[in-house]
Amino acid sequence: MQPSFYLYVLTFRGASDEYGVFAEAAFNDHAFPKQEMDFEKISLYIEELADDDLNAATFDHLWAMYEEKYIVEY
C-alpha cells in the first residue's frame, strides 16, 4: 500500500539536511494536507504558504523521490 506523501516525508524527520527541515515543518504544520497524494494539491498548498521551512524546491526533490519509490507508471 502506498503511503501518503506526508507519511513518506516523516521518514526524514531528524535528518540534519533540507529534507529533515521540511519533514519537521510538515509535522508541526497542523494544516498540512496529510492524506493528500496529489502533487498539484500539495504543491499549491506549499506555494501559497510560502514558508522557508516548507521550501518548494525541497518539496520537488522529495516528491521526485516519493514518485520513484511508490508511483509506478504503466
Stockholm file with secondary structure:
# STOCKHOLM 1.0

chainA/1-74         MQPSFYLYVLTFRGASDEYGVFAEAAFNDHAFPKQEMDFEKISLYIEELADDDLNAATFDHLWAMYEEKYIVEY
#=GR chainA/1-74 SS CCCCHHHHHHTTTTCSSHHHHHHHHHHHCTTSCTTCCCHHHHHHHHHHHCCSSSCHHHHHHHHHHHHHHHCCCC
#=GC SS_cons        CCCCHHHHHHTTTTCSSHHHHHHHHHHHCTTSCTTCCCHHHHHHHHHHHCCSSSCHHHHHHHHHHHHHHHCCCC
//
